[in-house]
Amino acid sequence: MAKIPTPHINAPAGAFARTVLMPGDPLRSKFIAEHYLEDAELVNNVRGVQGYTGYYKGKRVSVMASGMGMPAIGIYSYELYNFYGVENIIRVGSAGALSPRVKLRDVVAGMTAYTDSNYGHQFGFHGTLAPCCSFELLNAAVEAGKRLGQPIVPGPICSSDIFYAQGEYNATPILQKLGVLCLEMEAYALYLNAAAAGKNALALLTISDSLVTGEALPAEDRQNTFTHMMEVALEIA
C-alpha cells in the first residue's frame, strides 16, 4: 500500500474533506476554490493538478482536478478513496451531447457509463461490467437541482478513450440509437474505482458541445461559466 503522501498527491493525511469535487481542468478547480470556498487552502499541486480544501456554507469540501481521460482520473480517484479516506467524489465536467434531448449548458447526471476502454479488465470479471453512480448522490443532485432551478437530466453516458474517433471506432451512431445522452472521458473509471473501494461517485456533466447540432462553447466558457453544475455539486457535498 502506498504511503501518504502518494506519488501523485503531495498532501498530508486529513488534508481532504469527506467529499471531493473533481473537474478535469486544474483551472476549473482553482475557479471553484476561489469563487465558492471560504478559507480555501491549496493542498496539492503535483504536476499542476491543483487540489484545495475549504468551506462551503460551513461544510468542509475539497476540490481537485483529475486531468483528462480514464488513466488520469483512475489514479487520482484511487488514491483519494484508498489512501486519503475520501467517501464521495463528484465529477464536475463537460460532455458532448449525443441526444437531441440535451442542449448546450444542460446538466446531465450519469446513471451508468458505457465505454470502449479496457479499464475494467483489471477487476477480473470475465464479462461486461456496467458501473453505475451512487443513487444517494444522484437523488440528492436531482433534488438540489430543483431547489436551485437547474434541472438535472439523468441517464446513460459514455466514457471514451478516443476523442478523435476514426472509421469503425466512431461509435456515435450506435450510441445514439441506444439512447446514450452524452460522451465524455472519465466517469467509467471513477465509477469502477468507487465500486471497488465501497465508496460513492457521481458524474455531473454540463453539455459543452453537441454532436447533434454541431454547436460548441469556447474553452473559457468551459473553465469559468459552468456555475450551475458547480453549485448543485457543492449543495450535495
N, C-alpha and C positions, 0 to 999 in steps of 0.2 A: 504494500500500500504506500502511495506517495505521501511524503511529509508535507506539512504546511510551513512555508509557502510551497505551492506546487510549481512545476516547470513553467506554467503559463499564467499563474495568478500570484503576484507578489504582495499578498495581504496576510495579516496575522489571523489567527483563529478568532472568530466572533466579529470579524470586520463586515460581514454581510448580514442583512436582515433575513427574516424567515422567507420573505418574498422578494424576488428579483425580477424587474422588468428587463427584457433583453431585446433591444433593437439590433439590427445588423450593423448599422453605421455608427462608429465611435462618436461622430459629431452629433448624431441624434441622442446618444447617451448624455453627452455634455449639455445639449439643449434641454433635455428633461430635468437634469440636475439643477441647472441654472434658473429655469423658469418655474419649477414646481416644488423643489425640495428645500426645506429650511435646514440650515447648518450642514449643508452637503459637504462631505469630505471625500477627496479623491483617495480611494483605497487600492486601486490597481491602475497601472499604466504600462504594463509589459507589452512591448510591440505596439504601443499606441492604442491598445484596446482599453478604453477608459471605463473604470468602474467607480461608482460613487455610492455612498450611504448617507442618508439624511432622514428628514421627517416630512410627511405629507399629512396635514390635518392632525398632527400629534402622533401619527403612526410611523414607526421606523420602516423605511423602504430602501431597497437598493436598486440601482440600475447599472447594467454593464453590457457593453456591446458583445456581439458574437462573431463579427466578421461575416463573410459571405460563404454559403454552402454548408452542406452537412458535415464534412470533416471538421470545419471550424466550430460550429455550434455543438458538435459531438464532443469535442474536447472541453469546451468551457462549461457546458451543462453537466457533463460527467463530474468534473472537479467540484463544481458548486454543490451538486447533490450529494456526492460521496465523501468529500473532504471538508466542506465548509458548513454542512448542516442545513443547507437551503431546502425548504419544503416545497416551494411553489416557484415555477418560472413561467412568466407570461411573455411570450414573444410579441413584440410590437413592431411589425414590419410592413413592407409594401408587397403588392402582388399584382399580377396581370390578370385581368378578367378573361375568363373563358366563356362565361354565360351571359346572355343578354339580361339576365335577372339582376346583375350588379353593374353599377355605373361608377364613373370616376368619383373618388372620395367616399364611396360606401365602405362600411367596415364589416368584414367577414370574420366569423369565428370558425376555425377549422374543427369540425366534429371528428373527422378522421382524415388521414393523409395517405393518398396513393403515392407511388414512387416508381422511378426507373433505377433507383440506387441499389447497390449491394450491401448497404449499411447493415441491414437486418440479419445477414447471413451469420454474423459473429455470434448470434444468440443460440444457434444450434437447432433451430426448429426447421425441419425439412418439409416446408410447406409455404404458405403465403401468410405473412404477418399483416395484421390490419390494426395498426396502432391508433388509439383514439385519445381525445383530450380528457381532462378531468371534468366530469359532469358538474361537480360543485363549482368550479371556476366558470364553466360555461353558463350555468344558470345565473350565477352572480353577475356575469358580464351582461347578459340579456336584461336583467332587472336594472342594473346600473345604467344601461343604455336608455331604458325607458325613462328613468328619472332625469337623465341629462338631455333628453330629446335627441339622442343619437341612436337610431335603430341599428340593431346588430343582426346580420344575416348569417345564421348558422348553416353549415353544410359541408360536403366533402371538398377537400382541396388536394392539390398535387404538388409534391416536393420533387423537383427535378435536379439531376446532376448537370444538366446541359442547358445553357442559356441560349446559345445559337444552334438549335437542333437542325440537323441536316437530313434530308431524304426520309428514309424509313424510321428514323429516330424522332421525327416530328410527330408527336402523338396528339397534337391539338385536336384534330377532327374526332379521334376516338374518345378522348376525354370529354369533349363537348357532348357527344352522343350519350355518355354515361352520366351527364348532369353535374360534372365537376365544376365548381364555381370559379376557381382561380388557380393560378400557377405561381409557385414560389420555390425556395431552395433550401429550407431549413427544418420545417416542422416535423417531418418524418423522424429524423434523428432525435430531435428533442423529445418527442412522444415516446419513442422506444427507450431512451435513457431514463425518462421518468418512470415508465413501467418497470424497468429492471431494478430501479432503486426504491420502488414503492413510494414514489413522490408524485407531485401533481404538475401538469403542464397545460397551457392553452396558447394557441396562436391567434392573436388578433391582427388582422391584416387590412390596411387601407388600400383600396384599389388605386394604383398609380398610373396604370395604362390599360388599354383594352385590346385584346386580340380579336374582338368582335367589330369594334368601330375604328380602330387604328389611333384613337386619341391617346395622349400621353402628357403627364405632368413633368415639368423640368426638375432637375436634381435638387435645386434649392428648395422647392416646394416639398419634396420628399423628406428633406432633412428637417425643415422648420415649421411645416404647416399642418402636420397630421395630428393636431392637438386633440380632436375629439376622441380618437383612439387612445391617445396617451391618458386622457382624463378618465376614460372608462377603466383602463388598466389600473390606474392609481386608486380609483374608488374601491376596487376589489382586492387590492394588495394586502 
